[in-house]
């Protein structure tokens, strides 16, 4: 399955980081699969919207990169750690 990208932003680690943040601030762990589905669907819709109007790419990519910078600063976005977890689970 190909990776989904919005511009230069890979969606999978972005979604993992957002779910980790939500669990950290108190979201019940049982909601994680549903939040994952919702965020994945939002990502696919966003990709479709950008496909229809390529002018949306720059502002969307900028916002996603800012959110990733905040998540990285908070310690929730760590691509190496996410990759290590994925490899260990196999």
GROMACS elastic network, one bead per residue, 0.5 to 0.9 nm:
[ bonds ]
;  ai    aj funct       b0    kb
    3    10     6  0.70869   500
    3    11     6  0.77788   500
    3    12     6  0.77173   500
    4     9     6  0.84677   500
    4    10     6  0.60287   500
    4    11     6  0.58122   500
    4    12     6  0.74053   500
    4    43     6  0.83347   500
    4    44     6  0.81791   500
    4    47     6  0.85149   500
    5     8     6  0.62603   500
    5     9     6  0.53168   500
    5    11     6  0.57234   500
    5    12     6  0.86172   500
    5    43     6  0.87487   500
    5    47     6  0.79472   500
    6     9     6  0.51703   500
    6    10     6  0.65905   500
    6    11     6  0.70928   500
    6    43     6  0.79282   500
    6    46     6  0.78631   500
    6    47     6  0.62981   500
    6    50     6  0.83857   500
    6    57     6  0.75419   500
    6    60     6  0.80086   500
    6    61     6  0.66174   500
    6    64     6  0.85483   500
    7    10     6  0.81442   500
    7    57     6  0.65865   500
    7    58     6  0.80139   500
    7    60     6  0.84761   500
    7    61     6  0.59520   500
    8    61     6  0.72832   500
    8    65     6  0.87053   500
    9    14     6  0.78166   500
    9    61     6  0.70981   500
    9    64     6  0.71708   500
    9    65     6  0.71963   500
    9    68     6  0.88193   500
   10    13     6  0.65055   500
   10    14     6  0.66617   500
   11    14     6  0.50138   500
   11    15     6  0.60235   500
   11    16     6  0.85830   500
   11    40     6  0.78647   500
   11    43     6  0.71137   500
   12    15     6  0.52511   500
   12    16     6  0.62391   500
   12    17     6  0.86683   500
   12    40     6  0.82639   500
   13    17     6  0.60434   500
   13    18     6  0.85607   500
   13    77     6  0.71296   500
   13    78     6  0.79216   500
   13    79     6  0.64028   500
   13    82     6  0.68296   500
   13    83     6  0.86529   500
   14    17     6  0.51934   500
   14    18     6  0.62701   500
   14    19     6  0.87108   500
   14    64     6  0.86189   500
   14    67     6  0.89347   500
   14    68     6  0.70649   500
   14    71     6  0.87933   500
   14    77     6  0.70656   500
   14    79     6  0.89901   500
   15    18     6  0.50796   500
   15    19     6  0.61373   500
   15    20     6  0.85279   500
   15    35     6  0.89901   500
   15    36     6  0.68341   500
   15    39     6  0.66524   500
   15    40     6  0.74697   500
   16    19     6  0.52311   500
   16    20     6  0.61513   500
   16    21     6  0.86461   500
   16    36     6  0.79865   500
   16    76     6  0.85291   500
   16    77     6  0.79372   500
   16    82     6  0.77665   500
   17    20     6  0.50467   500
   17    21     6  0.61769   500
   17    22     6  0.86337   500
   17    68     6  0.84997   500
   17    71     6  0.69694   500
   17    72     6  0.87049   500
   17    75     6  0.88850   500
   17    76     6  0.51752   500
   17    77     6  0.50559   500
   17    78     6  0.78379   500
   17    82     6  0.86704   500
   18    21     6  0.50534   500
   18    22     6  0.61686   500
   18    23     6  0.86353   500
   18    71     6  0.78086   500
   18    76     6  0.76186   500
   18    77     6  0.82189   500
   19    23     6  0.61185   500
   19    24     6  0.84710   500
   19    27     6  0.86825   500
   19    32     6  0.65146   500
   19    35     6  0.72530   500
   19    36     6  0.72386   500
   20    23     6  0.51540   500
   20    24     6  0.60912   500
   20    25     6  0.87261   500
   20    32     6  0.88173   500
   20    76     6  0.65377   500
   20    77     6  0.87982   500
   21    25     6  0.62927   500
   21    26     6  0.87390   500
   21    27     6  0.88138   500
   21    71     6  0.80177   500
   21    74     6  0.89605   500
   21    76     6  0.64117   500
   22    25     6  0.52230   500
   22    26     6  0.63880   500
   22    27     6  0.54313   500
   22    28     6  0.86600   500
   22    32     6  0.86324   500
   23    26     6  0.51393   500
   23    28     6  0.64809   500
   23    29     6  0.63675   500
   23    31     6  0.89796   500
   23    32     6  0.78345   500
   24    27     6  0.71583   500
   26    29     6  0.85714   500
   27    30     6  0.84249   500
   27    31     6  0.70786   500
   27    32     6  0.79893   500
   28    31     6  0.56431   500
   28    32     6  0.74286   500
   29    32     6  0.55102   500
   29    33     6  0.85084   500
   30    33     6  0.70134   500
   30    34     6  0.82172   500
   31    34     6  0.54200   500
   31    35     6  0.61946   500
   31    36     6  0.85845   500
   32    35     6  0.50996   500
   32    36     6  0.59877   500
   32    37     6  0.86293   500
   33    37     6  0.62598   500
   33    38     6  0.86871   500
   34    37     6  0.50770   500
   34    38     6  0.62067   500
   34    39     6  0.86040   500
   35    39     6  0.60203   500
   35    40     6  0.83667   500
   36    39     6  0.52200   500
   36    40     6  0.59548   500
   36    41     6  0.84566   500
   37    40     6  0.51085   500
   37    41     6  0.60536   500
   37    42     6  0.85284   500
   38    41     6  0.51382   500
   38    42     6  0.61344   500
   38    43     6  0.86019   500
   39    43     6  0.61121   500
   39    44     6  0.86730   500
   40    44     6  0.62814   500
   40    45     6  0.86278   500
   41    44     6  0.51077   500
   41    45     6  0.61565   500
   41    46     6  0.84877   500
   42    45     6  0.50592   500
   42    46     6  0.60187   500
   42    47     6  0.85818   500
   43    47     6  0.61487   500
   43    48     6  0.85874   500
   44    47     6  0.50448   500
   44    48     6  0.62077   500
   44    49     6  0.86387   500
   45    49     6  0.61430   500
   45    50     6  0.86119   500
   46    49     6  0.50395   500
   46    50     6  0.61800   500
   46    51     6  0.85148   500
   46    60     6  0.86633   500
   47    50     6  0.51371   500
   47    51     6  0.61502   500
   47    52     6  0.87607   500
   47    57     6  0.89440   500
   48    52     6  0.63610   500
   48    53     6  0.87037   500
   49    52     6  0.51066   500
   49    53     6  0.61485   500
   49    54     6  0.80788   500
   49    56     6  0.77728   500
   50    55     6  0.73120   500
   50    56     6  0.56123   500
   50    57     6  0.58919   500
   50    60     6  0.87678   500
   51    54     6  0.58440   500
   51    56     6  0.88820   500
   51    57     6  0.88491   500
   53    56     6  0.59569   500
   53    57     6  0.80309   500
   54    57     6  0.55891   500
   54    58     6  0.83333   500
   55    58     6  0.66530   500
   55    59     6  0.81592   500
   56    59     6  0.59088   500
   56    60     6  0.61230   500
   56    61     6  0.84076   500
   57    60     6  0.52826   500
   57    61     6  0.57539   500
   57    62     6  0.83503   500
   58    61     6  0.52043   500
   58    62     6  0.60550   500
   58    63     6  0.86876   500
   59    62     6  0.50260   500
   59    63     6  0.62194   500
   59    64     6  0.86298   500
   60    63     6  0.52076   500
   60    64     6  0.61718   500
   60    65     6  0.85630   500
   61    64     6  0.51058   500
   61    65     6  0.60497   500
   61    66     6  0.85843   500
   62    65     6  0.51594   500
   62    66     6  0.62250   500
   62    67     6  0.86951   500
   63    66     6  0.51204   500
   63    67     6  0.62406   500
   63    68     6  0.86136   500
   64    67     6  0.50909   500
   64    68     6  0.61214   500
   64    69     6  0.85989   500
   65    69     6  0.61164   500
   65    70     6  0.86690   500
   66    69     6  0.50250   500
   66    70     6  0.63351   500
   66    71     6  0.86278   500
   67    70     6  0.51251   500
   67    71     6  0.61259   500
   67    72     6  0.85172   500
   68    72     6  0.59042   500
   68    73     6  0.84035   500
   68    76     6  0.89283   500
   68    77     6  0.67626   500
   69    72     6  0.50670   500
   69    73     6  0.60797   500
   69    74     6  0.85638   500
   69    77     6  0.82604   500
   70    73     6  0.50823   500
   70    74     6  0.61792   500
   70    75     6  0.85806   500
   70    76     6  0.87362   500
   70    77     6  0.86013   500
   71    74     6  0.50690   500
   71    75     6  0.61341   500
   71    76     6  0.51391   500
   71    77     6  0.52361   500
   71    78     6  0.86848   500
   72    76     6  0.56792   500
   72    78     6  0.65650   500
   73    76     6  0.76971   500
   73    77     6  0.80099   500
   74    77     6  0.78058   500
   75    78     6  0.68851   500
   77    81     6  0.84782   500
   77    82     6  0.81696   500
   78    81     6  0.53494   500
   78    82     6  0.62232   500
   78    83     6  0.86099   500
   79    82     6  0.50699   500
   79    83     6  0.60325   500
   79    84     6  0.85111   500
   80    83     6  0.50857   500
   80    84     6  0.60893   500
   80    85     6  0.86393   500
   81    84     6  0.50222   500
   81    85     6  0.62012   500
   81    86     6  0.86171   500
   82    85     6  0.52054   500
   82    86     6  0.62657   500
   82    87     6  0.87542   500
   83    86     6  0.50670   500
   83    87     6  0.62306   500
   83    88     6  0.86472   500
   84    87     6  0.51645   500
   84    88     6  0.61842   500
   84    89     6  0.87029   500
   85    88     6  0.51347   500
   85    89     6  0.62534   500
   85    90     6  0.89799   500
   86    89     6  0.53159   500
   86    90     6  0.67861   500
   87    90     6  0.55236   500
